[in-house]
Amino acid sequence: MDEATAGTAIRVRRREEGDLDACVRVLAAVHDRDGYPVDWPAAPAAWLSGAASLAAWVAESDGVVVGHVGLGAGSGSDAAPGLWSAREGAAAGPTTVVGRLFVAPGARGHGIGALLMAAAVEEARLRGLHPVLDVVASDTAAAALYERLGWTLLATVEQRWGPDRRVAVRAYAAPRPGG
């Protein structure tokens, strides 16, 4: 999937093992600027790889990695899969969790996040899975992106992230195919 944006060639492709160092550098810049991820992982490359057990993609601008997204099974702490299943009942079908989406601060505003999300959703659909995701409620820019892309807010829930820490999380589901 290639797209020219503002004179710069943007390319979204499958992430390769050799991309992880570049992804970690971009993630560090995002963390410094936006506080994502909320808690910096002890092993950022493993953190990126673990959540992307099904597939992951990078976005490149002129050959330089500027974004990332993963697709995985999720974990027991993810709210969206259960909320989707409860909402849709027997028709829900299996889900997959979109995660670890980030775009370098200097590369934003060119549709890169939407391109990465499209790659993840397309792969989920090919696998017969419905994409869902959780996002920290305070990350209003990410929530705005998902809503612009037609994702449905399932609920805002409070999660326990430690013995004395609770975090509000917004759970979203992708639009149904063709709608």
Kinemage of the C-alpha trace (Angstrom):
@kinemage 1
@onewidth
@group {chain A} dominant
@subgroup {mainchain}
@vectorlist {calphas} color= white
{ca met a 1} P 0.000 0.000 0.000
{ca asp a 2} L 1.682 3.201 -1.154
{ca glu a 3} L 0.403 6.751 -1.048
{ca ala a 4} L 2.011 10.070 -1.852
{ca thr a 5} L 1.259 12.667 0.798
{ca ala a 6} L 2.512 16.242 0.737
{ca gly a 7} L 5.253 15.310 -1.723
{ca thr a 8} L 6.578 12.507 0.474
{ca ala a 9} L 6.167 8.857 -0.451
{ca ile a 10} L 4.453 6.981 2.382
{ca arg a 11} L 4.690 3.212 2.271
{ca val a 12} L 3.019 0.781 4.667
{ca arg a 13} L 4.530 -2.700 4.731
{ca arg a 14} L 4.834 -5.704 7.007
{ca arg a 15} L 7.196 -5.134 9.880
{ca glu a 16} L 10.388 -7.148 9.708
{ca glu a 17} L 12.642 -8.136 12.600
{ca gly a 18} L 15.212 -5.606 11.391
{ca asp a 19} L 12.696 -2.776 11.841
{ca leu a 20} L 12.411 -3.108 15.616
{ca asp a 21} L 15.308 -0.768 16.501
{ca ala a 22} L 13.828 1.973 14.311
{ca cys a 23} L 10.374 1.326 15.792
{ca val a 24} L 11.765 1.669 19.314
{ca arg a 25} L 13.405 4.995 18.392
{ca val a 26} L 10.089 6.326 17.045
{ca leu a 27} L 8.242 4.961 20.070
{ca ala a 28} L 10.703 6.768 22.387
{ca ala a 29} L 10.019 10.052 20.579
{ca val a 30} L 6.262 9.464 20.898
{ca his a 31} L 6.644 8.632 24.588
{ca asp a 32} L 8.680 11.796 25.210
{ca arg a 33} L 6.129 13.960 23.397
{ca asp a 34} L 2.796 12.325 24.240
{ca gly a 35} L 3.381 9.914 27.103
{ca tyr a 36} L 2.543 6.833 25.018
{ca pro a 37} L 2.929 4.225 26.195
{ca val a 38} L 1.849 5.419 29.632
{ca asp a 39} L 4.449 3.151 31.263
{ca trp a 40} L 7.694 2.811 29.323
{ca pro a 41} L 8.363 -0.929 28.879
{ca ala a 42} L 11.547 -2.471 30.284
{ca ala a 43} L 12.091 -4.183 26.907
{ca pro a 44} L 10.429 -1.997 24.249
{ca ala a 45} L 11.209 -4.279 21.279
{ca ala a 46} L 9.648 -7.244 23.093
{ca trp a 47} L 6.674 -5.061 24.058
{ca leu a 48} L 6.133 -4.226 20.388
{ca ser a 49} L 6.531 -7.823 19.266
{ca gly a 50} L 4.403 -9.407 21.976
{ca ala a 51} L 1.229 -7.509 21.176
{ca ala a 52} L 1.612 -8.096 17.454
{ca ser a 53} L 1.413 -11.867 17.538
{ca leu a 54} L -0.617 -12.080 14.319
{ca ala a 55} L 1.038 -9.348 12.252
{ca ala a 56} L 2.584 -5.898 12.411
{ca trp a 57} L 3.250 -3.107 9.942
{ca val a 58} L 5.469 -0.086 9.694
{ca ala a 59} L 4.962 3.113 7.768
{ca glu a 60} L 7.958 4.539 5.975
{ca ser a 61} L 8.497 8.034 4.688
{ca asp a 62} L 11.272 8.103 2.115
{ca gly a 63} L 12.553 4.793 3.495
{ca val a 64} L 12.569 5.900 7.157
{ca val a 65} L 10.250 4.201 9.662
{ca val a 66} L 7.755 6.771 10.972
{ca gly a 67} L 4.929 4.616 12.314
{ca his a 68} L 3.820 1.216 13.558
{ca val a 69} L 0.721 -0.870 14.283
{ca gly a 70} L 0.230 -4.443 15.441
{ca leu a 71} L -2.541 -7.003 15.384
{ca gly a 72} L -2.789 -9.652 18.051
{ca ala a 73} L -4.915 -11.922 20.150
{ca gly a 74} L -4.996 -9.449 23.004
{ca ser a 75} L -4.795 -10.273 26.666
{ca gly a 76} L -7.206 -10.816 29.501
{ca ser a 77} L -6.842 -7.169 30.444
{ca asp a 78} L -8.195 -5.916 27.092
{ca ala a 79} L -11.757 -4.656 27.563
{ca ala a 80} L -12.856 -4.377 23.924
{ca pro a 81} L -13.090 -8.098 22.993
{ca gly a 82} L -15.456 -8.884 25.854
{ca leu a 83} L -17.515 -5.738 25.326
{ca trp a 84} L -17.868 -6.510 21.613
{ca ser a 85} L -18.946 -10.082 22.305
{ca ala a 86} L -21.456 -8.971 24.958
{ca arg a 87} L -22.882 -6.336 22.638
{ca glu a 88} L -23.134 -8.491 19.520
{ca gly a 89} L -23.986 -11.821 21.151
{ca ala a 90} L -23.656 -14.982 19.093
{ca ala a 91} L -23.205 -12.932 15.904
{ca ala a 92} L -20.064 -11.276 17.256
{ca gly a 93} L -17.582 -13.838 15.993
{ca pro a 94} L -13.939 -13.875 17.015
{ca thr a 95} L -12.040 -10.634 17.540
{ca thr a 96} L -8.486 -9.445 17.220
{ca val a 97} L -6.909 -6.500 19.012
{ca val a 98} L -5.295 -3.614 17.135
{ca gly a 99} L -2.522 -2.121 19.214
{ca arg a 100} L 0.839 -0.432 19.456
{ca leu a 101} L -0.240 2.234 16.981
{ca phe a 102} L 2.027 5.260 16.890
{ca val a 103} L 3.320 7.813 14.387
{ca ala a 104} L 6.455 9.908 14.791
{ca pro a 105} L 5.592 13.430 15.982
{ca gly a 106} L 7.216 15.034 12.933
{ca ala a 107} L 5.323 12.795 10.498
{ca arg a 108} L 1.810 13.442 11.764
{ca gly a 109} L -0.930 15.101 9.773
{ca his a 110} L -0.323 13.099 6.596
{ca gly a 111} L -2.796 10.241 7.099
{ca ile a 112} L -0.181 7.738 8.264
{ca gly a 113} L -2.237 6.577 11.249
{ca ala a 114} L -5.213 5.915 8.973
{ca leu a 115} L -3.027 3.958 6.528
{ca leu a 116} L -1.650 1.809 9.330
{ca met a 117} L -5.144 1.188 10.716
{ca ala a 118} L -6.360 0.203 7.231
{ca ala a 119} L -3.599 -2.414 6.948
{ca ala a 120} L -4.509 -3.912 10.328
{ca val a 121} L -8.245 -3.942 9.593
{ca glu a 122} L -7.703 -5.512 6.177
{ca glu a 123} L -5.619 -8.311 7.683
{ca ala a 124} L -8.181 -8.900 10.431
{ca arg a 125} L -10.943 -9.197 7.844
{ca leu a 126} L -8.875 -11.636 5.754
{ca arg a 127} L -8.542 -13.801 8.875
{ca gly a 128} L -12.280 -13.633 9.594
{ca leu a 129} L -11.720 -11.573 12.758
{ca his a 130} L -13.410 -8.397 13.945
{ca pro a 131} L -10.890 -5.678 14.951
{ca val a 132} L -11.278 -4.043 18.357
{ca leu a 133} L -8.994 -1.918 20.518
{ca asp a 134} L -8.563 -0.203 23.865
{ca val a 135} L -7.124 3.283 24.267
{ca val a 136} L -6.392 5.264 27.398
{ca ala a 137} L -9.277 7.723 27.723
{ca ser a 138} L -6.924 10.678 28.099
{ca asp a 139} L -5.469 10.008 24.616
{ca thr a 140} L -8.011 12.186 22.858
{ca ala a 141} L -6.009 12.408 19.617
{ca ala a 142} L -6.066 8.626 19.177
{ca ala a 143} L -9.778 8.461 20.061
{ca ala a 144} L -10.482 11.184 17.492
{ca leu a 145} L -8.639 9.169 14.819
{ca tyr a 146} L -10.637 6.021 15.557
{ca glu a 147} L -13.902 7.930 15.495
{ca arg a 148} L -12.976 9.647 12.195
{ca leu a 149} L -12.353 6.166 10.781
{ca gly a 150} L -15.850 5.085 11.816
{ca trp a 151} L -14.954 2.984 14.852
{ca thr a 152} L -17.707 2.633 17.464
{ca leu a 153} L -17.128 3.444 21.115
{ca leu a 154} L -18.295 0.372 23.032
{ca ala a 155} L -17.751 1.769 26.525
{ca thr a 156} L -15.385 3.616 28.791
{ca val a 157} L -14.247 1.351 31.602
{ca glu a 158} L -11.882 1.637 34.506
{ca gln a 159} L -8.988 -0.805 34.588
{ca arg a 160} L -6.702 -1.636 37.487
{ca trp a 161} L -3.094 -1.109 36.428
{ca gly a 162} L -1.631 -1.860 39.824
{ca pro a 163} L -2.627 -2.085 43.460
{ca asp a 164} L -3.182 1.675 43.775
{ca arg a 165} L -3.717 2.688 40.168
{ca arg a 166} L -6.857 2.828 38.075
{ca val a 167} L -6.969 4.065 34.488
{ca ala a 168} L -9.982 4.965 32.338
{ca val a 169} L -9.900 3.137 29.006
{ca arg a 170} L -12.118 3.604 25.958
{ca ala a 171} L -12.971 0.385 24.075
{ca tyr a 172} L -13.693 0.588 20.343
{ca ala a 173} L -14.839 -1.754 17.582
{ca ala a 174} L -14.171 -1.321 13.885
{ca pro a 175} L -17.125 -0.729 11.609
{ca arg a 176} L -18.623 -3.843 10.101
{ca pro a 177} L -17.400 -4.627 6.582
{ca gly a 178} L -19.186 -2.542 4.004
{ca gly a 179} L -20.611 -0.222 6.636
